[in-house]
Amino acid sequence: MSRRTRTRSAGTMLLSALVAALVASPIPVAARSSLPAAAAPRERSADLAGALGADGTFHGAPRVAATVDASARTPLSALAAGEAPRFLDHRATADPIGPVSDVAAVPFTGPSTVNAVTSVATPAISAPPDVIVGEGDGSVNLTVSLSAPGQNAVTVAYVTANSTAYSYTSCNGDYVGVGGSLTFAPGETTKVVRVDLLKCAADGTEAFTFNLSTPTNATIARASALVTIGDTGVVFGPPGAPTGVSATPGNASAVVTWNAPASDGGSPITDPSSYTVTSSPGGKTCTWASGPLSCTVTGLVNGTTYTFSVTARNAIGTGPASAASAAVTPLPFTDIADSQFKADIIWLYNSGITSGCTATTFCPDADVTRGQMAAFLDRALHLPATTTDYFTDDEGSMFEASINRLAAAGITSGCTATTFCPDALVARDQMASFLARAFALPATTTDYFTDDEGNIHEVNINRLAASGITSGCTPTTYCPTADVTRGQMAAFLHRAFGL
């Protein structure tokens, strides 16, 4: 064997031992790069190519044999959010030890710290809040903002648009219209657009809009802002108090109307819900939507007296409450306001015993028929149904079912043995017997009235008086043959249920 051959073989053996040692205990990239230049080993290595694995380490394999100075290696930096895997590729000069054919393929594995890649939400663009300025201010700066910095450049188009103010064409303009595009570089979150204001004439309070559209790499959270321009010298603030508040009562409700405040505070009162009506007592409210200045407060208690006040709101805030309206009382019917039995009729309605003689009226002074009386008692007492037909003269009557229930409960035996006389009017003495049986009133030995002597209903009249359901038509008389009105019927039932 020649000397060259022996040297070549010895070099090959040494290289093989070195490779084996490297495979058994690879030197971390970061550790190698931290070695001092004097101590950094000369390694038999390869042209390295690889990528970060799911386990957080770098994996690679040699492509071209080379000698790599470990002290010159650069650790793999962390991936940015959303970045694809990067490859580590170290190339070195020709190997001074031996040819490439002497080096076997050496896999490379080295630990590398990888930051977790998280999903980044798309930023949202917002127009500035509504703002109020004066013509004498000269200009207004409108700040457009991003909810978070973007990874990529974000763009959005902007433009001003006339509302009640007009863009400059001559000296009657209120502002100089602008339009264009804003670009947020990665990391930026605000951009400012300047709009010049004009001071030409005292033309009152005006307004224009600042609008955003067509974003890229972002969404729009607030697309528009209202810029209100007042004449120089205008003092801005909440509106004044509405005036002329009045209310019209309804069934558990009231319709409230009012006039606009004398001052709008320099800002229009035009948005829905700009006016709020509040009841006292109860704090029930309604808000104006559009059209005539009016709204309906619901959820009121029939028979309760209410007043109402109104507040107005503009872009600056809510003004003071108006003077209270005149007091009104919601009622279930339109014809009972002046009835002495109003409270009793309201109770009757709220108890579900009556729905009136029409949809809106009760007819408190109309006389009660025997059929109507049967229906009142049936609904008040919730009498059970019966299949027995007790009388011959109520066929086809709207009250037939109630009449039969009354007979089944023992409250009536009819006007004769076989008839009920449903259309006949109810007299006060008959009413006494109906109620005494229906409520099982206790007997009494007191004779309360002087005009019922010998009446077949006298005992029941005295039971009614003893129970406090009646005090007579005068202090000493009952008027037993007088007809019962619907208002009186409501009072009788109300008092009976109060026992």
C-alpha positions in Angstrom: 0.0 0.0 0.0 1.4 3.4 -1.0 1.9 6.2 1.5 -0.9 8.1 -0.1 -3.2 5.2 0.1 -2.4 4.7 3.8 -2.9 8.4 4.5 -6.2 8.2 2.6 -7.4 5.2 4.6 -6.4 6.7 7.9 -8.3 9.9 7.0 -11.3 7.9 6.1 -11.3 6.0 9.4 -10.9 9.2 11.3 -13.8 10.8 9.4 -16.1 7.8 10.0 -15.4 8.0 13.7 -16.2 11.7 13.8 -19.4 11.2 11.9 -20.5 8.5 14.3 -19.8 10.8 17.2 -21.8 13.6 15.6 -24.8 11.3 14.9 -24.8 10.0 18.5 -24.6 13.5 20.1 -25.5 16.3 17.7 -24.6 19.7 18.9 -27.6 22.1 19.1 -27.5 24.9 16.6 -27.9 27.5 19.3 -25.2 26.0 21.5 -22.8 25.8 18.6 -23.3 29.4 17.6 -22.5 30.5 21.1 -19.0 28.8 21.2 -16.0 31.1 21.1 -14.3 31.4 17.8 -11.1 29.8 19.1 -13.0 26.8 20.6 -15.5 26.2 17.8 -14.9 22.8 16.3 -14.3 22.2 12.6 -17.0 19.7 11.6 -17.3 17.5 8.7 -20.9 18.4 7.7 -23.1 18.9 4.8 -25.1 21.5 2.9 -28.0 21.5 5.3 -31.7 21.8 4.2 -34.7 21.2 6.4 -37.7 22.6 8.2 -39.3 23.0 11.6 -41.2 19.9 12.7 -44.4 19.7 14.7 -42.3 18.7 17.8 -40.6 22.1 17.8 -37.2 20.8 16.4 -35.4 21.4 13.2 -35.0 18.4 10.9 -32.7 18.4 7.9 -30.4 16.2 5.7 -27.1 16.9 3.9 -27.1 17.8 0.2 -23.4 18.7 -0.6 -20.4 17.8 1.6 -18.7 20.8 3.1 -16.8 21.9 6.1 -18.9 24.2 8.3 -17.5 26.4 11.0 -20.0 26.0 13.9 -19.0 29.4 15.3 -20.4 31.0 12.1 -23.8 29.4 12.3 -26.9 31.5 12.9 -29.7 30.0 15.0 -33.1 29.6 13.3 -35.4 32.5 14.2 -39.0 32.0 15.4 -41.7 31.9 12.7 -43.9 35.0 12.5 -47.7 34.4 12.7 -48.9 33.0 9.5 -45.4 32.4 8.0 -44.8 29.2 6.1 -41.9 26.9 7.3 -38.4 28.3 6.4 -35.4 26.2 5.4 -31.9 26.4 7.0 -29.3 26.2 4.2 -25.7 26.5 5.2 -23.1 26.3 2.4 -19.4 26.1 2.9 -16.2 25.9 0.8 -14.6 22.7 -0.6 -13.5 20.2 2.0 -9.7 20.3 2.5 -9.6 16.9 4.2 -10.9 14.7 1.4 -13.3 14.3 -1.5 -17.0 14.3 -1.1 -17.1 10.6 -1.9 -15.5 9.9 1.5 -18.5 11.4 3.4 -21.7 9.5 4.0 -25.1 11.2 4.2 -25.4 12.5 7.8 -28.9 13.4 9.1 -29.1 16.5 11.2 -31.4 17.1 14.1 -31.1 20.0 16.4 -33.5 21.6 19.0 -35.0 24.9 18.1 -37.5 27.0 20.1 -40.6 27.8 18.0 -43.1 30.4 19.1 -46.8 29.3 19.0 -48.5 30.5 15.9 -51.9 32.0 16.8 -54.8 33.1 14.6 -54.9 36.9 14.2 -58.4 38.5 14.0 -59.1 40.7 11.1 -59.0 44.4 12.3 -62.1 46.5 12.1 -62.1 50.1 10.9 -64.3 52.8 12.6 -65.3 56.3 11.6 -65.0 58.9 14.4 -67.8 59.7 16.8 -70.3 62.3 15.7 -69.0 65.8 16.3 -70.3 69.3 16.5 -68.1 72.2 15.4 -68.5 75.9 14.6 -67.9 77.6 11.2 -65.3 79.8 12.9 -63.2 76.7 13.9 -61.7 76.7 10.4 -61.4 72.9 10.1 -62.2 69.7 11.8 -59.9 66.7 12.2 -61.7 63.3 11.8 -59.8 60.3 13.2 -60.3 56.9 11.5 -59.1 54.1 13.7 -58.3 50.4 13.5 -59.4 48.0 16.3 -55.9 46.4 16.2 -52.7 46.7 14.1 -52.9 44.7 10.9 -50.2 42.3 9.7 -50.7 43.6 6.2 -51.4 47.1 4.9 -55.0 48.1 5.4 -56.8 50.5 3.0 -60.2 52.1 3.1 -61.9 54.7 0.9 -63.4 57.8 2.5 -65.7 60.6 1.2 -67.8 63.5 2.6 -71.4 63.8 1.6 -74.0 66.6 1.9 -76.7 66.3 4.6 -78.1 69.7 5.4 -74.7 71.3 4.9 -73.4 71.8 1.3 -69.9 71.2 -0.1 -68.1 74.3 -1.3 -69.2 75.6 -4.8 -69.4 79.2 -3.9 -69.5 81.2 -0.7 -72.7 79.6 0.3 -70.9 76.4 1.0 -70.4 75.1 4.6 -67.3 72.9 4.1 -64.8 71.8 1.6 -65.7 68.3 0.5 -62.9 65.7 0.5 -62.5 62.1 -0.7 -59.7 59.6 -1.2 -58.1 56.5 0.3 -56.3 55.9 3.6 -53.5 53.3 3.9 -52.6 51.9 7.3 -49.1 50.4 7.3 -48.6 47.3 9.5 -48.6 48.4 13.1 -50.6 51.7 12.4 -54.0 52.1 14.1 -55.1 55.7 13.3 -55.3 58.1 10.4 -56.6 61.7 10.5 -58.6 63.4 7.7 -58.9 67.1 7.8 -62.0 68.9 6.5 -61.9 72.6 6.1 -64.9 74.6 7.2 -66.3 77.8 5.6 -67.6 80.9 7.2 -69.8 82.6 4.6 -73.1 83.6 6.2 -75.3 83.0 9.1 -77.3 80.1 7.7 -78.1 78.2 10.8 -77.0 74.8 12.0 -76.0 72.4 9.2 -74.4 69.0 8.9 -72.5 66.6 6.6 -71.5 63.0 6.8 -68.1 61.4 6.6 -68.3 57.9 5.1 -66.0 54.9 4.9 -66.2 52.1 2.3 -64.4 49.3 0.4 -61.9 48.2 3.0 -59.0 45.8 2.2 -57.6 43.4 4.8 -60.1 44.7 7.3 -63.8 45.1 8.0 -65.9 48.2 8.8 -67.3 48.5 12.3 -68.6 52.1 12.0 -69.1 53.4 8.5 -70.2 57.0 9.0 -69.9 60.0 11.3 -72.2 63.1 11.4 -70.4 66.5 11.5 -72.7 69.3 12.6 -71.7 72.8 11.8 -73.1 75.8 13.7 -72.8 79.5 13.0 -70.0 81.2 14.8 -71.2 82.3 18.2 -73.8 79.5 18.6 -73.5 77.9 22.1 -74.0 74.1 21.8 -75.7 72.1 24.4 -78.7 69.8 25.1 -82.1 71.0 23.8 -84.6 72.8 25.9 -87.7 71.4 27.4 -90.6 70.4 25.2 -93.8 72.4 25.7 -97.6 72.0 25.4 -97.7 68.4 26.8 -101.2 66.9 26.9 -102.6 63.4 27.3 -105.7 61.6 26.2 -106.6 58.6 28.3 -107.5 55.2 26.8 -108.0 51.7 28.0 -104.9 51.2 30.2 -103.1 53.7 28.0 -102.7 57.3 27.1 -101.8 59.2 23.9 -99.4 62.0 24.7 -98.6 64.9 22.4 -96.2 67.8 22.8 -94.4 70.7 20.9 -90.7 70.8 20.1 -88.4 72.8 22.5 -87.8 76.5 21.7 -84.1 75.7 21.4 -82.5 72.5 19.9 -79.2 73.3 21.6 -77.5 73.9 18.2 -78.0 70.2 17.2 -81.0 68.8 15.4 -83.5 66.7 17.3 -84.3 64.3 14.5 -83.2 60.8 15.4 -85.8 58.2 16.4 -86.1 58.0 20.2 -85.1 61.7 20.5 -88.2 62.3 22.6 -89.1 60.2 25.6 -92.4 60.4 27.5 -92.6 59.2 31.1 -95.6 58.7 33.3 -96.1 59.6 36.9 -96.7 57.4 38.9 -95.3 54.2 37.5 -92.5 55.5 35.2 -94.1 53.9 32.1 -92.5 55.3 28.9 -92.9 55.6 25.2 -90.5 57.1 22.6 -91.2 59.1 19.5 -90.3 57.4 16.2 -91.2 59.9 13.4 -93.9 62.2 12.2 -96.1 64.2 14.5 -94.7 64.6 18.0 -96.8 62.0 19.8 -96.6 58.5 21.2 -98.8 56.1 23.3 -97.9 55.1 26.8 -99.2 51.6 27.5 -99.3 49.3 30.6 -101.1 51.9 32.7 -103.6 50.9 35.4 -107.2 51.7 34.7 -108.7 54.0 37.3 -105.3 55.4 38.3 -104.6 59.1 37.7 -101.4 60.0 35.7 -99.4 63.0 34.5 -96.8 62.9 31.8 -93.6 64.7 31.1 -91.4 64.7 28.0 -87.6 65.1 27.4 -85.7 65.8 24.2 -82.3 64.6 23.2 -79.8 65.8 20.6 -76.2 64.7 19.8 -74.9 66.5 22.9 -77.3 65.1 25.5 -80.7 65.1 27.0 -82.4 68.3 28.0 -84.7 69.1 31.0 -88.1 67.5 31.4 -91.2 69.4 30.3 -93.8 70.6 32.7 -96.2 67.8 33.6 -99.4 67.4 31.6 -102.8 67.8 33.1 -103.8 64.7 35.0 -105.8 62.0 33.2 -107.3 58.7 34.2 -107.2 55.7 31.8 -110.5 53.9 31.7 -111.7 50.7 30.0 -114.8 52.5 28.6 -115.4 55.9 27.3 -118.8 56.5 29.0 -118.0 55.9 32.6 -115.8 58.9 33.6 -118.7 60.6 35.3 -120.4 57.5 36.7 -120.6 57.2 40.5 -120.0 53.5 39.8 -116.8 54.1 37.8 -114.5 52.2 40.3 -117.0 49.2 40.4 -117.2 49.1 36.6 -113.4 49.1 36.3 -113.2 46.2 38.8 -115.9 44.4 36.7 -113.8 44.8 33.6 -110.5 43.9 35.2 -112.1 40.8 36.6 -113.2 39.7 33.2 -116.9 39.8 34.1 -117.9 42.3 31.4 -116.6 43.5 28.1 -119.1 46.3 27.9 -122.2 46.9 25.9 -120.0 47.8 22.9 -116.2 47.5 22.4 -115.7 51.0 24.0 -118.7 51.6 26.1 -120.4 50.1 29.2 -123.8 51.8 29.2 -123.8 52.3 33.0 -127.3 53.8 33.1 -129.0 51.1 31.0 -131.2 48.6 32.8 -130.0 45.0 33.4 -132.0 42.2 31.9 -132.4 38.8 33.6 -130.3 37.2 30.8 -127.5 39.7 31.4 -127.7 39.1 35.1 -127.3 35.4 34.6 -124.1 36.1 32.5 -122.7 38.5 35.1 -123.1 35.9 37.9 -121.9 33.0 35.8 -118.6 34.7 34.9 -118.1 36.1 38.4 -118.6 32.7 40.1 -117.1 30.5 37.4 -120.1 28.2 37.5 -119.7 24.6 36.1 -121.3 23.7 32.9 -124.5 21.6 32.7 -126.2 19.6 30.0 -129.7 20.2 31.5 -132.0 22.6 29.7 -134.1 24.1 32.5 -136.4 26.6 30.7 -138.4 26.7 27.6 -138.2 30.4 26.8 -134.4 30.9 26.4 -133.9 28.9 23.3 -131.5 30.8 21.0 -130.6 33.3 23.7 -127.0 34.3 23.9 -127.3 33.8 27.6 -128.9 30.3 27.6 -125.8 28.5 28.8 -125.4 30.9 31.7 -129.1 30.7 32.6 -128.9 26.9 32.8 -125.7 27.1 35.0 -127.5 29.5 37.3 -130.5 27.1 37.6 -128.2 24.1 38.2 -126.4 26.0 41.0 -129.8 26.7 42.7 -129.4 30.5 42.3 -132.6 30.8 40.2 -135.9 28.9 39.8 -137.1 31.1 36.9 -139.9 33.6 36.7 -142.3 30.6 36.4 -141.7 26.8 36.9 -140.8 26.5 33.2 -139.6 29.9 32.0 -136.8 32.3 33.0 -138.0 35.5 31.2 -134.5 36.3 29.9 -135.4 39.7 28.4 -137.3 41.0 31.4 -135.6 43.6 33.5 -134.2 42.8 36.9 -135.8 44.5 39.8 -133.9 45.4 43.0 -135.8 42.8 45.1 -135.0 40.0 42.5 -131.4 41.2 42.6 -131.3 40.7 46.4 -132.4 37.1 46.0 -130.0 36.3 43.2 -127.1 37.6 45.4 -128.2 36.1 48.7 -128.4 32.6 47.0 -125.2 33.1 45.0 -123.1 34.1 48.0 -125.0 32.1 50.6 -125.5 35.3 52.7 -126.3 34.6 56.4 -129.8 35.3 57.9 -130.5 38.3 60.0 -133.4 39.3 62.4 -133.0 43.0 61.6 -135.6 44.7 59.4 -133.6 47.4 57.6 -136.2 49.1 55.4 -139.8 50.2 55.6 -140.9 49.7 52.0 -140.4 45.9 51.6 -143.0 44.7 54.1 -144.8 41.7 52.6 -142.4 41.4 49.7 -141.4 37.8 48.9 -137.8 38.9 48.7 -137.8 40.8 52.1 -135.7 38.2 53.9 -133.0 38.4 51.1 -133.2 42.2 51.1 -132.3 42.2 54.8 -129.5 39.7 54.3 -128.1 42.0 51.6 -128.2 45.0 54.0 -126.7 43.1 56.9 -123.8 42.1 54.7 -123.1 45.6 53.6 -123.9 45.0 50.0 -126.7 47.6 50.0 -127.7 50.6 52.0 -130.9 51.1 50.2 -132.1 53.8 47.8 -132.6 56.1 50.8 -131.5 55.5 54.5 -134.9 53.9 55.2 -136.1 52.5 51.9 -134.9 49.9 49.4 -137.1 50.7 46.4 -137.6 46.9 45.8 -139.5 47.2 42.5 -137.1 49.7 40.9 -135.1 48.3 38.0 -131.3 47.7 38.4 -129.0 49.5 36.2 -125.7 48.1 34.8 -123.7 50.5 37.0 -125.7 49.4 40.1 -125.1 45.8 39.1 -121.4 46.4 39.0 -121.5 47.9 42.5 -123.6 45.0 43.9 -121.1 42.4 42.6 -118.1 44.4 43.6 -119.3 44.7 47.2 -120.4 41.0 47.3 -116.9 39.9 46.2 -115.4 42.1 48.9 -116.9 40.2 51.7 
